[in-house]
Every structure is written in structure tokens, then in C-alpha cells.
Amino acid sequence: MVEMGSEREKNIENNGGLTAIDSIESRWVFQDEYDSDMDSGDHGTADGDEGSMPRNELELDSDDDDDNAMRKLIRTGPRIDSFDALELPGAQRNDFDDVSAGRKILLAFQTLGVVFGDVGTSPLYTFSVMFSKAPVNGNEDVLGALSLVLYTLILISLVKYVLIVLWANDDGEGGTFALYSLLCRHAKVNLLPNQLASDAQVSGFRLKVPSPELERSLKIKERLEASLTLKKLLLMLVLAGTAMVIADGVVTPAMSVMSAVGGLRVGVSGVKQDQVVMISVAFLVILFSVQKYGTSKMGHFVGPALFIWFCSLGGIGVYNLIKYDSSVWKAFNPVHIYYYFKRNSTKAWYSLGGCILCATGSEAMFADLCYFSVRSVQLTFVFLVLPCLLLGYLGQAAYLMENHADTTQAFFSSVPSGVFWPVFLIANVAALIASRAMTTATFSCIKQSTALGCFPRLKIIHTSRKFMGQIYIPVMNWFLLALSLVMVCSISSIYEIGNAYGIAELGVMMMTTILVTIVMLLIWQINIIIVLSFVVILLGLELIFFSSVLWSVGDGSWIILVFAVVLFFIMYIWNYGSKLKYETEVKQKMSMDLLRELGPNLGTIRAPGIGLLYNELAKGIPAIFGHFLTTLPAVHSMIIFVCIKYIPVPVVPQNERFLFRRVCPRGYHIFRCIARYGYKDVRKENQQAFEQLLIESLEKFIRRDAQERSLESDGNDESDSEEEHAFSRVLVAPNGSVYSLGVPLLSDFKDTGKAVVEESISEELKPGPSSESLLSDAEQSFEKELSFLRKAKESGVVYLLGHGNIRARKSSWFIKKLFINYFYAFLRKNCRREIANLSVPHSHLMQVGMTYMV
């Protein structure tokens, strides 16, 4: 968004540029906006016409210099707090907001299989990994280890994630990039310079309620926006967290399946570790093969299976408490943690790497939030998952109080012999389900990062027609399978895999803690004492755990660190190359003066038809258009520059999808269309549906443009005039009627580049001027242009694709040449094309390549 004029800054400082006329819930406000689509290098006509926004607003355009302001009246909803998850009128709401009570219970049931599988299977291996690092020397060691597990589960899984982090969702979307999107929407921290002022008019954007902490929030916002270093640091934190999530998706299946299948060595004494590995490989292949059937379909099956598993955990725990030693309830006294460290010192510190495994899957609760509602996740965890987990750990500890030698397979050794095989079977089913938890979280995270320009584009399949967040990515699915098999075959010990598991989990946990802290300061604007308590306690705790797992990184768990680093560089190079390419295209865009000199025919023949020129520029004339003019013998009679742009909101409503602006004077028949999508939006339109929707939106824009011109009070024809314009305030009432305020917004415009705003706005509304000749001319102009559009549509639509590639200059640094000419070029060559979702026939496709030197 462009900076506001200095004369207005004081007036709008306290309410974000909105001058309130009425303070009731639904109110009319003036909003200042500048022509954000102006090429700063041109001194003539800007590209400025407002898009066909379907909301209650009407905007007048300026063809003057970039500093000339516009003011419009818009009707807005009440200011709301995103922390309370309230909605703007007309906003796209979460898929789960309107479901019935019975549906919420069903969703809560399904969350067992999709969200809680990972954390639910942690009793299979937590104590085994802990006691492999710090062997049991007495009952006090068992109590101390149990106390560590209980408070880790309560502090990290319950307090941090369920009670706090889940509320930092982005309209129902969770994960690292959802947090980043939330920050990008409230502060301009995105490094890709394609933001427009009109992005904030999408109903998914939220207005923050001023609070006592607002001044602090504004200072943080200004600091973030002004510092390129902080922007890069924030992006690197997000990329590191995302890399750890994907790495988690590799190690989770390996750990869960290996630990479950390892129970065979307890039930059948002759089974060897190599046989356990082969059975685990077979299970993993089956698991990833059924992933394509989707979360919703699988949720109906795995929900009951996990319900049985949690009931088994609780039941076995109660049985062991009664049979062995009920005194383990004393572990809720945290003093036993102190005694545990006092007796074991360094070994106790090593065992923290196993203790953190009890909280594995906590991040999946947040990352998989797009599949279910916050309430369903909280309800299920508090009333079913947590009690069963606590009983399960208490039962294992009760058994170990009398059987110190059985720590290598603590869970299966504690299962009563009469129900061993049924529990073994359901444990393996639960382990397979748990492996899907981080896989689905990985898919969600990759889709978000792709939409925000931080991951190469991949084919995404939506597995549910009702819930758009349920997706499947074939390439990543088989990629995760291959790496999981490598890990199972190369690291056959669950103790070493457990350490790698801890590295991946703690990496993403720490990134989430830092990002949620920024959300607390910038968006929630809560008391600084609460923020400091959150970050000091939880981040400090996670750093202690992380130091423990890093100390054992040499035992084979370094593989997961290497994998995460490779992923980080892939995402960073993609973001760096995309940013460099966009900035170069902005610098080399065509001059408006050149188009005016060429005239309406553009120096060539205008053939009947519509040409949709796809490019990534959100403003300005792409240089590739000049390449089309010099390469093709003719161009279409109507040209539309189409930019597919993702904005930092989960969903853009369909009626706000297209933003149109007129490029050049009316006779050129050149428009810009920005097709706006949220990172959660489904892009499954076919060619015909996309064309029909685009043409209908363009007709609405032309109609609205003609309506605006008919309301101009000066009566001058401004279609081709180079004269200076005077603006008037206009109002669109809720019933669709258009009125004029009768007071010019700008009179006797001077070359100062600033608008003099009228102080008084108290005049009564009255209908605008109704000159018959003016209306007749406007209607004729409108009908003529609409007829021209329909004839061009009948002649056919052709997709003009400009493939812009970048190459590093010979004088560039070696590292830059390596990144751009090899790594980025490889990723771009092998990623999915933007237009692939439309399935355009080759007969309607025309492609031209262009290389930029950077």
C-alpha cells in the first residue's frame, strides 16, 4: 500500500485511514486511497480504474499523477478482534461454523484419527527411549521420569497448544505459514513486493479493535516494516519451521510403526530385529498407498479405531494401577523431578530427549486444524485424549515400579497377557493412523507455503468436495514414503530414531513459540506480562529439551537435520529467485508513454478476439507484452492482463475474486484483471468456467464504470480528455441506489500534488445531477463497449503465456550464479505451471519466452 499524504496522516492516525461518519455497527466511512497501480516512471495516464468489487462501495478514478488522492465512501462492518474469531459481514467463514451439535460431535470423533493419532501413540515408546538414556536404579527414578512426562504433557500439549496456540489460527487454518500469513496481513513483512492497497478490501481482512496496548503494537509494526533484516529473519524462521514440519512427516511414520511392530519381540521370543524392520517397511508402503483416499473418507474408519485405542490405554492403565502400585499418583508432585535430576544429573538431562516424545503430535493438532474446528479439537483432547494418556503413563509406571528390567519394551511388557494380541493389533492400527497425522499436516503446510511464494508449485488434489482444506499431494506423498523407508532401513533402533524425532518436533515447536509471541504482541495486543511469561517459560523449556537431543545428534539422528537443511535451502532459493524475478519485471515494465505513442492499434493489427496475457505483475505493463507486439503479426482486439495473485487470507469469496482496472484510454480496450486467491482456496476451475466468470466480472466492471461517469457533476466527458479532473463524493446505499453528496471533493486543483479535503460533510444527501444528454452519452458509450466485448468473446479467447526466465549477469557473485542459473532454474523448470489448473487446450494457447539478466 502506498504511503498516505502528510496532510492526512494526523487525521487518520488513530483509525487506520478510516474517518468515521457513523459509529454504529454497520457504518459509512470515508477512506483515502491512492492510485496504487501507477507506474512511477511514467508521467501520463495511470492504469487506474477500480475493480469490480461487489461490496457496497463506489470509487472514482484519477488519471493524474501518483500523488493525487482519491476518497471514497464505503460501508464497513464493526471493528472486530481476530482473537475472538468474529466475522465481517459477508466474509467467508470457517467451514465448521454453522454445523449442528451432532455434526460437531462427529467431527470431534473424527479428529481422533486425523489429529490425535501421533500424540496418542506416544506411550508406545516414551518410557523406553527415556530409560535407554537413564537406566532405572530404583522406584524414585520411575517416579521422577513419570513426573517429567506428566508435566511435559500438561505444559506443552495442553497449556501451550490446546489452550493458546490453537487460537492463533488464521480463520481456521493452522500451521507455521498460517501464522506467517496472519503477520503479513497485519504488517507489510512479505518480501515479495506485489502487495496492493485493494488487497485490504477483501472481506477476509480484519479490523483490529484499539486497545491499551495499541501504541506498543504500532511501534512493533513500524519496526518490522522498516527493517529488511527483520523481514528476512522472520521469513527464515518460518522456512526453518516448515522444513522441520516436513522432516517430522518423514520420521513420524518410521518411529510409530517401528515401535508398534517391535511389540512382536515381546509376544514371540524368536522374532529378530531384521524381521521387525521388514514388517515395518510393508506397513509403511500400505499406509502411504491409502493416503490418496483423503482425510474425510479415512476419518470415518480411523476414528473408531483410535477411540478403541484410547479406551485400551485408559483401561490398561487402571488395571496396572490396581494390580501393581497405586502410589505413582505421587508423581503429580513436581518435587520428584528435582530428586530425579539430583540422583542422575547428566543422565537425567540425556533422558529429556525421550521425555519430549510424550508431546509429539502437539504440532499436528495445530497444523491439521484446517480439517476440523478449534472447539472439536479442544473438546476431544480435554475430555478423552488427555485423561487416557495420563492413565496410560501412570499404568506403565505402576508396572515398572515392580519390574525394573522391562524398560526396553515398557508398554507391551505392561499389557496383561490375556489381552496382549488384541492390544498389539490395535496398537499397530493406531501407529499407522498416527503416521498419517504429520503427513496430512505436511500437505497443509506445503499448500500454504506454495501460495505465499515459498515452495515450488506441485500438483494438489482436493479429496473432499465439502471441506476445501482436505488435500493430497502425490509427489510429496511418495517422497515422504521413500525417505521413511530409508530411515527405517538405515537406523533400525527406535532409540536413535527417537532422537531424530525429538529434533524435528522441537525445531517446529520453537518456531511456533516465537511466531505466536509476535502474534500476541502485534495482533492480540495483550498484556506484556502474559507475553513474557509465555515466551520465557515455554521457549526456555523447549531450549532445554533441544540441548538434550542435540547432544546425541551423532548417533544417526543427524540425517534428519541434513534433510531439514536441504528443504530450507530449496524454499529459500525459490523465494529468493521469485522475488528477484518479480523485481526485475517491475523495473523493465513498458512505459505508458510508449503505448500512447503507438495509438489504439498498438502499432500493429488488432484482430477480433480476447487475449488473456498471463503474467505475475500486479501493476504496470509487463515487458513480455512488448515481446508479443514485436513477435506476433497481430494482437487481439481486446487484451486482458491476468495476474493470479495469492493474498494472505485463507479464502477469497467468489464474488470478490476478480479486480479489474482499465489500462490506457477507453479506445485501447486493454484491461488488467487480478484474480485473487487465498492460500486455502481451491483452484479447480476449468477453462470454460474461468472464462465465463472473468467475462461476467468484466461486464460488471464496464457497467459500473459507466455508472460512475454518469454521476460526475461537472458534466465534462473524461473518456479521452487530458484535462484535470474534479472529484465528487458518491454513496452507494444498501439497496443499490447511488447518490451524490453534492460537494466536490477537490476544487481548483493545483500542481501541489495534494488534495484539500473539505472539513464539513454535514450537507444532506441529494440525488446527483440528471442531465439527459449526459446520461444518454454514458448509456451509448456503455452499450457500445459492452457490444464490443461480446463480439470479441464470440471470436474466441486465446491464452497468451509469457515465460519470463532470469539469469545472473556475468559480473555477479559465484553464489548468485549458482543459486539463480542452476538451483532456481532447475526448480522452475520442474514445478507445476500456474495455468495448469485450467486445462487449456493447445489450440487456445500461445507461449512466448523472455530472459531477464539480473
ZAMARGU-4260 file (C-alpha; in steps of 0.2 Angstrom, whole numbers, plus 5000, padded with zeros to 4 digits):
<rodrens>
0) 5000/5000/5000 | 5007/5017/4995 | 5011/5030/5009 | 4997/5042/5013 | 4999/5061/5011
5) 5007/5070/5025 | 4992/5082/5027 | 4981/5067/5031 | 4992/5057/5042 | 4987/5066/5058
10) 4969/5065/5054 | 4969/5046/5051 | 4982/5041/5063 | 4970/5034/5076 | 4959/5024/5065
15) 4969/5017/5051 | 4964/5029/5037 | 4945/5027/5040 | 4936/5043/5045 | 4920/5038/5053
20) 4904/5046/5049 | 4893/5035/5060 | 4899/5024/5075 | 4885/5011/5074 | 4889/4993/5070
25) 4887/4995/5051 | 4893/5012/5047 | 4898/5023/5032 | 4916/5029/5032 | 4927/5039/5020
30) 4943/5030/5015 | 4959/5038/5007 | 4967/5028/4993 | 4980/5032/4981 | 4982/5026/4963
35) 4992/5011/4968 | 4993/5005/4950 | 5003/5019/4944 | 5020/5017/4936 | 5031/5029/4945
40) 5042/5030/4929 | 5028/5036/4918 | 5021/5054/4919 | 5005/5051/4909 | 4989/5041/4911
45) 4990/5028/4925 | 4982/5011/4924 | 4969/5016/4937 | 4952/5010/4937 | 4944/5002/4952
50) 4940/4983/4950 | 4923/4976/4951 | 4922/4974/4969 | 4904/4968/4974 | 4904/4977/4991
55) 4894/4992/4995 | 4907/5005/4988 | 4910/5016/4973 | 4927/5023/4969 | 4931/5037/4957
60) 4947/5036/4947 | 4961/5048/4944 | 4972/5049/4928 | 4983/5062/4936 | 5000/5060/4945
65) 5004/5047/4958 | 5002/5059/4972 | 4984/5063/4968 | 4972/5056/4981 | 4955/5048/4980
70) 4942/5047/4993 | 4928/5035/4993 | 4913/5031/5004 | 4912/5013/5009 | 4901/5004/5021
75) 4910/4993/5033 | 4906/4981/5047 | 4910/4983/5065 | 4928/4983/5070 | 4932/4966/5077
80) 4946/4956/5086 | 4953/4942/5076 | 4957/4933/5093 | 4939/4932/5096 | 4936/4924/5079
85) 4922/4936/5074 | 4917/4939/5056 | 4915/4954/5045 | 4898/4954/5036 | 4899/4945/5020
90) 4916/4937/5025 | 4920/4919/5020 | 4918/4910/5037 | 4926/4894/5043 | 4918/4878/5035
95) 4914/4872/5053 | 4905/4887/5060 | 4887/4883/5055 | 4887/4864/5059 | 4875/4857/5071
100) 4879/4850/5088 | 4878/4832/5081 | 4890/4836/5067 | 4902/4844/5080 | 4902/4828/5090
105) 4905/4818/5074 | 4919/4830/5069 | 4926/4828/5087 | 4926/4809/5084 | 4935/4810/5068
110) 4948/4821/5075 | 4954/4806/5085 | 4961/4798/5069 | 4967/4813/5059 | 4974/4825/5073
115) 4977/4814/5089 | 4985/4799/5081 | 5003/4805/5084 | 5001/4810/5102 | 4990/4795/5106
120) 5004/4783/5101 | 5017/4791/5111 | 5015/4779/5126 | 5022/4765/5114 | 5040/4772/5115
125) 5042/4787/5128 | 5047/4777/5143 | 5058/4765/5133 | 5068/4779/5125 | 5070/4788/5142
130) 5076/4774/5151 | 5088/4769/5137 | 5097/4785/5141 | 5095/4785/5160 | 5093/4767/5167
135) 5081/4764/5182 | 5090/4762/5198 | 5075/4762/5210 | 5057/4767/5212 | 5062/4785/5214
140) 5069/4785/5196 | 5052/4779/5189 | 5043/4792/5199 | 5054/4806/5193 | 5053/4801/5175
145) 5034/4799/5176 | 5033/4817/5184 | 5043/4824/5170 | 5032/4816/5157 | 5016/4822/5166
150) 5021/4840/5167 | 5028/4840/5149 | 5012/4834/5143 | 5002/4846/5153 | 5013/4861/5149
155) 5017/4859/5131 | 5002/4849/5124 | 4988/4856/5135 | 4993/4873/5140 | 5003/4879/5125
160) 4994/4871/5110 | 4977/4867/5116 | 4973/4882/5126 | 4984/4895/5117 | 4992/4891/5100
165) 4975/4884/5093 | 4968/4902/5095 | 4982/4909/5084 | 4973/4901/5069 | 4970/4911/5053
170) 4952/4909/5051 | 4953/4890/5055 | 4969/4887/5046 | 4984/4882/5057 | 5002/4879/5055
175) 5018/4889/5053 | 5013/4898/5037 | 4996/4902/5043 | 5005/4912/5057 | 5016/4920/5044
180) 5000/4924/5034 | 4992/4932/5049 | 5008/4943/5052 | 5009/4948/5033 | 4991/4954/5034
185) 4994/4965/5049 | 5011/4971/5044 | 5020/4973/5027 | 5033/4960/5031 | 5031/4950/5015
190) 5047/4951/5004 | 5038/4949/4988 | 5033/4967/4983 | 5016/4963/4975 | 5005/4970/4988
195) 4991/4982/4983 | 4980/4993/4993 | 4965/4984/4986 | 4970/4968/4995 | 4965/4975/5011
200) 4947/4977/5004 | 4944/4958/5003 | 4932/4954/5017 | 4944/4941/5024 | 4954/4955/5031
205) 4950/4960/5049 | 4950/4977/5058 | 4958/4977/5075 | 4949/4984/5090 | 4960/4998/5098
210) 4967/4993/5115 | 4978/5000/5128 | 4992/4990/5120 | 4989/4998/5103 | 5004/5010/5104
215) 5016/4996/5108 | 5008/4986/5093 | 5010/5000/5081 | 5029/5003/5086 | 5032/4984/5083
220) 5023/4985/5066 | 5033/5000/5061 | 5049/4992/5066 | 5045/4976/5057 | 5040/4986/5041
225) 5055/4997/5041 | 5069/4984/5044 | 5073/4972/5029 | 5084/4962/5041 | 5069/4958/5052
230) 5059/4954/5037 | 5072/4941/5031 | 5074/4935/5049 | 5056/4932/5051 | 5055/4923/5034
235) 5070/4912/5039 | 5061/4907/5055 | 5046/4902/5045 | 5055/4892/5032 | 5065/4883/5046
240) 5049/4879/5055 | 5041/4872/5039 | 5057/4862/5035 | 5055/4854/5052 | 5037/4850/5049
245) 5041/4841/5033 | 5055/4832/5042 | 5043/4827/5055 | 5032/4820/5042 | 5047/4808/5037
250) 5052/4802/5055 | 5034/4801/5062 | 5029/4785/5052 | 5046/4777/5055 | 5045/4779/5074
255) 5027/4775/5076 | 5027/4759/5065 | 5044/4753/5071 | 5039/4754/5089 | 5022/4746/5087
260) 5029/4731/5076 | 5043/4730/5089 | 5030/4723/5101 | 5032/4706/5092 | 5048/4703/5101
265) 5038/4703/5117 | 5024/4692/5111 | 5036/4680/5101 | 5053/4677/5108 | 5061/4671/5092
270) 5057/4687/5082 | 5073/4697/5077 | 5075/4715/5074 | 5078/4712/5055 | 5060/4704/5054
275) 5053/4719/5063 | 5061/4731/5050 | 5054/4721/5035 | 5036/4721/5043 | 5038/4739/5046
280) 5043/4743/5028 | 5027/4733/5022 | 5016/4743/5034 | 5023/4759/5028 | 5020/4755/5010
285) 5002/4751/5013 | 5000/4767/5024 | 5006/4779/5010 | 4996/4770/4997 | 4979/4773/5005
290) 4984/4792/5008 | 4975/4797/4992 | 4958/4792/4998 | 4958/4808/5009 | 4956/4813/5027
295) 4937/4813/5027 | 4935/4796/5020 | 4949/4789/5031 | 4942/4798/5046 | 4926/4788/5046
300) 4937/4772/5048 | 4951/4778/5059 | 4940/4787/5071 | 4933/4772/5079 | 4950/4763/5079
305) 4958/4777/5088 | 4943/4778/5100 | 4946/4759/5104 | 4965/4763/5106 | 4962/4777/5119
310) 4950/4767/5129 | 4963/4752/5129 | 4976/4764/5135 | 4965/4770/5149 | 4959/4753/5154
315) 4976/4745/5154 | 4982/4760/5165 | 4968/4757/5178 | 4972/4739/5178 | 4990/4741/5181
320) 4987/4754/5195 | 4976/4742/5204 | 4987/4727/5202 | 5004/4734/5204 | 5007/4751/5213
325) 4994/4765/5215 | 5007/4776/5224 | 5013/4783/5207 | 5000/4796/5209 | 5013/4805/5219
330) 5022/4809/5203 | 5010/4824/5201 | 5021/4832/5215 | 5034/4841/5204 | 5047/4839/5218
335) 5051/4821/5211 | 5058/4830/5196 | 5071/4838/5207 | 5075/4822/5215 | 5077/4814/5198
340) 5089/4826/5192 | 5098/4826/5209 | 5101/4807/5208 | 5105/4806/5189 | 5112/4823/5185
345) 5119/4821/5167 | 5109/4805/5163 | 5093/4814/5168 | 5097/4828/5156 | 5100/4815/5142
350) 5083/4807/5146 | 5074/4824/5141 | 5076/4819/5123 | 5065/4804/5127 | 5053/4814/5138
355) 5049/4826/5124 | 5042/4812/5114 | 5026/4811/5125 | 5021/4828/5117 | 5025/4823/5099
360) 5010/4826/5089 | 5006/4843/5098 | 5011/4852/5082 | 5000/4841/5072 | 4985/4847/5082
365) 4988/4865/5076 | 4994/4861/5058 | 4979/4849/5055 | 4967/4862/5062 | 4961/4866/5044
370) 4952/4849/5044 | 4942/4852/5060 | 4936/4866/5071 | 4945/4873/5086 | 4931/4868/5098
375) 4931/4850/5091 | 4950/4848/5094 | 4949/4855/5111 | 4934/4845/5116 | 4942/4829/5111
380) 4959/4832/5119 | 4952/4838/5136 | 4939/4825/5139 | 4946/4810/5130 | 4964/4811/5124
385) 4972/4818/5139 | 4964/4808/5153 | 4968/4792/5143 | 4986/4797/5140 | 4988/4801/5159
390) 4981/4784/5164 | 4992/4775/5151 | 5008/4783/5158 | 5003/4780/5176 | 4999/4762/5172
395) 5016/4759/5164 | 5025/4767/5179 | 5015/4757/5191 | 5021/4741/5182 | 5039/4747/5181
400) 5039/4750/5200 | 5040/4731/5202 | 5048/4726/5185 | 5063/4737/5183 | 5071/4726/5170
405) 5057/4728/5157 | 5061/4746/5152 | 5066/4741/5134 | 5048/4737/5129 | 5039/4746/5143
410) 5022/4747/5135 | 5020/4730/5128 | 5028/4722/5144 | 5014/4731/5155 | 5000/4724/5144
415) 4991/4709/5153 | 4994/4693/5144 | 4976/4689/5141 | 4973/4704/5130 | 4991/4706/5123
420) 4987/4701/5105 | 4971/4712/5103 | 4981/4726/5110 | 4995/4723/5099 | 4984/4723/5084
425) 4975/4739/5089 | 4992/4747/5093 | 4998/4743/5075 | 4982/4751/5068 | 4985/4766/5079
430) 5003/4768/5074 | 4998/4768/5055 | 4985/4781/5059 | 4997/4791/5069 | 5009/4791/5054
435) 4995/4800/5044 | 4994/4814/5056 | 5010/4823/5051 | 5008/4818/5033 | 4992/4827/5032
440) 5000/4842/5042 | 5014/4842/5029 | 5002/4843/5015 | 4993/4858/5023 | 5009/4867/5026
445) 5016/4864/5009 | 5000/4871/5001 | 5001/4886/5012 | 5019/4889/5008 | 5016/4887/4989
450) 5003/4900/4989 | 5014/4913/4999 | 5028/4910/4986 | 5040/4900/4997 | 5039/4882/4989
455) 5039/4876/4971 | 5021/4873/4964 | 5016/4855/4965 | 5000/4846/4959 | 4987/4846/4973
460) 4972/4835/4974 | 4957/4840/4984 | 4949/4825/4992 | 4933/4832/4999 | 4920/4842/4990
465) 4913/4849/5006 | 4929/4854/5015 | 4942/4863/5004 | 4956/4861/5017 | 4957/4842/5014
470) 4971/4839/5001 | 4983/4826/4995 | 4999/4830/4986 | 5005/4814/4976 | 5023/4820/4974
475) 5026/4823/4992 | 5017/4808/4997 | 5029/4796/4988 | 5044/4807/4993 | 5039/4805/5011
480) 5037/4786/5009 | 5054/4785/5001 | 5063/4794/5015 | 5054/4785/5029 | 5059/4768/5021
485) 5077/4775/5020 | 5077/4780/5039 | 5069/4763/5044 | 5082/4753/5035 | 5097/4763/5039
490) 5093/4767/5058 | 5085/4751/5064 | 5085/4756/5083 | 5070/4766/5089 | 5081/4775/5102
495) 5091/4783/5088 | 5075/4787/5078 | 5068/4794/5094 | 5082/4806/5095 | 5079/4812/5077
500) 5060/4813/5081 | 5064/4824/5095 | 5075/4836/5084 | 5061/4838/5072 | 5047/4841/5084
505) 5057/4853/5095 | 5063/4863/5080 | 5045/4866/5074 | 5039/4869/5092 | 5052/4883/5095
510) 5047/4892/5078 | 5029/4891/5083 | 5033/4898/5100 | 5042/4913/5093 | 5029/4917/5079
515) 5014/4916/5092 | 5024/4928/5103 | 5024/4940/5089 | 5006/4937/5086 | 5002/4941/5104
520) 5012/4957/5103 | 5006/4963/5086 | 4989/4957/5084 | 4981/4951/5100 | 4989/4966/5109
525) 4988/4958/5126 | 4997/4962/5142 | 5016/4962/5141 | 5017/4951/5157 | 5007/4937/5149
530) 5018/4938/5133 | 5034/4937/5143 | 5028/4923/5154 | 5023/4913/5138 | 5039/4915/5129
535) 5051/4914/5144 | 5043/4898/5151 | 5039/4888/5136 | 5053/4894/5125 | 5065/4891/5139
540) 5058/4874/5142 | 5060/4869/5124 | 5078/4875/5123 | 5082/4864/5137 | 5074/4849/5128
545) 5083/4854/5112 | 5100/4855/5120 | 5097/4837/5126 | 5093/4830/5109 | 5107/4839/5100
550) 5120/4831/5112 | 5115/4814/5104 | 5115/4820/5086 | 5130/4809/5081 | 5121/4793/5084
555) 5112/4794/5067 | 5099/4807/5070 | 5110/4820/5060 | 5101/4813/5045 | 5085/4822/5049
560) 5095/4838/5052 | 5103/4837/5035 | 5086/4834/5027 | 5078/4849/5035 | 5093/4860/5030
565) 5091/4854/5012 | 5072/4858/5012 | 5076/4875/5020 | 5088/4880/5006 | 5075/4874/4992
570) 5062/4885/5000 | 5074/4900/5002 | 5081/4899/4984 | 5063/4898/4977 | 5058/4913/4987
575) 5074/4922/4983 | 5073/4918/4964 | 5054/4923/4963 | 5057/4939/4972 | 5072/4944/4961
580) 5061/4939/4945 | 5047/4950/4951 | 5058/4965/4955 | 5066/4963/4938 | 5049/4963/4929
585) 5044/4978/4938 | 5059/4988/4933 | 5058/4983/4915 | 5039/4985/4913 | 5033/4995/4897
590) 5031/5014/4898 | 5013/5021/4896 | 5020/5035/4885 | 5026/5021/4873 | 5008/5014/4872
595) 5000/5031/4869 | 5013/5035/4855 | 5008/5018/4847 | 4990/5023/4847 | 4974/5012/4849
600) 4980/4999/4836 | 4997/4997/4846 | 5007/4999/4830 | 5000/4983/4823 | 4984/4974/4818
605) 4970/4971/4830 | 4962/4955/4826 | 4944/4951/4833 | 4945/4941/4849 | 4951/4942/4868
610) 4969/4939/4873 | 4972/4934/4891 | 4990/4938/4894 | 4996/4929/4910 | 5009/4937/4920
615) 5015/4939/4938 | 5014/4959/4938 | 5000/4966/4949 | 5003/4983/4942 | 5011/4990/4926
620) 5013/4984/4908 | 5024/4968/4908 | 5039/4969/4896 | 5033/4952/4889 | 5019/4962/4881
625) 5031/4971/4870 | 5039/4955/4865 | 5021/4949/4859 | 5019/4965/4849 | 5036/4963/4840
630) 5034/4944/4838 | 5016/4942/4833 | 5009/4949/4816 | 4993/4954/4825 | 4986/4956/4843
635) 4968/4954/4849 | 4955/4967/4849 | 4954/4966/4867 | 4969/4962/4879 | 4967/4957/4897
640) 4982/4956/4908 | 4978/4942/4920 | 4988/4941/4936 | 4985/4926/4948 | 4989/4933/4965
645) 4988/4925/4982 | 4985/4936/4996 | 4987/4932/5015 | 4970/4926/5019 | 4963/4909/5019
650) 4949/4911/5007 | 4944/4925/4995 | 4925/4925/4992 | 4920/4920/4974 | 4911/4937/4971
655) 4927/4946/4976 | 4939/4935/4966 | 4942/4947/4951 | 4949/4965/4952 | 4948/4975/4936
660) 4957/4991/4931 | 4957/5000/4914 | 4974/5001/4906 | 4976/5016/4894 | 4961/5026/4887
665) 4945/5018/4883 | 4948/5016/4865 | 4963/5004/4868 | 4952/4990/4875 | 4966/4985/4887
670) 4961/4979/4905 | 4970/4972/4920 | 4962/4958/4929 | 4970/4952/4946 | 4962/4935/4950
675) 4964/4934/4969 | 4965/4918/4979 | 4968/4914/4997 | 4980/4900/5002 | 4966/4889/5006
680) 4956/4892/4990 | 4953/4878/4978 | 4958/4881/4960 | 4949/4868/4951 | 4940/4879/4938
685) 4940/4873/4920 | 4944/4884/4905 | 4926/4887/4901 | 4920/4891/4919 | 4935/4903/4921
690) 4932/4912/4905 | 4913/4914/4909 | 4917/4921/4926 | 4930/4933/4920 | 4919/4940/4906
695) 4904/4942/4918 | 4915/4951/4930 | 4922/4962/4916 | 4904/4966/4911 | 4900/4972/4929
700) 4916/4982/4929 | 4911/4991/4912 | 4893/4994/4919 | 4900/5001/4935 | 4912/5012/4926
705) 4898/5019/4915 | 4888/5022/4931 | 4902/5032/4939 | 4904/5043/4924 | 4886/5047/4923
710) 4886/5054/4941 | 4900/5066/4938 | 4894/5083/4942 | 4905/5093/4931 | 4897/5086/4915
715) 4913/5085/4906 | 4917/5070/4895 | 4933/5062/4903 | 4934/5047/4892 | 4949/5054/4882
720) 4952/5071/4890 | 4969/5075/4896 | 4962/5089/4907 | 4962/5090/4926 | 4948/5081/4935
725) 4937/5086/4950 | 4931/5073/4961 | 4914/5072/4970 | 4909/5061/4984 | 4897/5047/4980
730) 4887/5035/4990 | 4880/5018/4987 | 4865/5014/4998 | 4862/4997/5005 | 4848/4995/4992
735) 4859/4998/4977 | 4854/5016/4974 | 4868/5029/4970 | 4868/5046/4977 | 4880/5061/4976
740) 4884/5071/4991 | 4884/5087/4980 | 4900/5094/4987 | 4916/5092/4976 | 4930/5083/4985
745) 4943/5093/4975 | 4941/5111/4968 | 4953/5122/4959 | 4966/5108/4959 | 4984/5115/4960
750) 5000/5107/4955 | 5005/5104/4973 | 5001/5086/4971 | 4990/5086/4987 | 4971/5086/4989
755) 4962/5099/5000 | 4949/5090/5010 | 4933/5098/5014 | 4931/5099/5033 | 4912/5100/5033
760) 4902/5084/5027 | 4886/5088/5036 | 4876/5093/5020 | 4861/5082/5016 | 4862/5069/5003
765) 4853/5073/4987 | 4852/5064/4971 | 4866/5068/4958 | 4863/5079/4943 | 4852/5071/4929
770) 4856/5079/4913 | 4848/5069/4899 | 4862/5072/4887 | 4875/5066/4899 | 4865/5051/4903
775) 4862/5047/4885 | 4880/5049/4881 | 4885/5037/4895 | 4872/5024/4890 | 4878/5025/4872
780) 4896/5023/4877 | 4892/5009/4889 | 4882/4999/4876 | 4895/5001/4863 | 4909/4995/4874
785) 4898/4980/4880 | 4894/4976/4862 | 4912/4976/4858 | 4916/4964/4872 | 4903/4952/4867
790) 4909/4952/4849 | 4927/4949/4855 | 4921/4935/4866 | 4912/4927/4851 | 4928/4927/4841
795) 4936/4917/4854 | 4948/4918/4869 | 4967/4914/4867 | 4978/4912/4882 | 4995/4921/4880
800) 5008/4914/4891 | 5024/4924/4894 | 5038/4913/4902 | 5050/4925/4910 | 5066/4917/4915
805) 5081/4925/4924 | 5099/4923/4923 | 5113/4930/4933 | 5124/4943/4925 | 5142/4938/4921
810) 5148/4950/4934 | 5138/4943/4948 | 5145/4934/4963 | 5148/4915/4961 | 5135/4911/4974
815) 5122/4921/4965 | 5126/4912/4948 | 5124/4895/4957 | 5108/4899/4965 | 5100/4908/4950
820) 5107/4899/4935 | 5106/4881/4942 | 5096/4879/4958 | 5082/4891/4954 | 5082/4887/4936
825) 5080/4868/4940 | 5066/4871/4952 | 5056/4882/4940 | 5059/4870/4926 | 5051/4856/4936
830) 5037/4864/4945 | 5019/4865/4940 | 5014/4879/4929 | 5001/4892/4936 | 4989/4889/4922
835) 4989/4870/4923 | 4973/4870/4934 | 4963/4877/4919 | 4967/4863/4907 | 4968/4875/4892
840) 4968/4866/4875 | 4984/4868/4865 | 4974/4876/4851 | 4969/4891/4863 | 4987/4893/4869
845) 5001/4904/4864 | 5018/4905/4873 | 5032/4917/4871 | 5048/4916/4882 | 5059/4930/4888
850) 5075/4930/4898 | 5080/4944/4911 | 5098/4947/4916 | 5098/4950/4935
</rodrens>
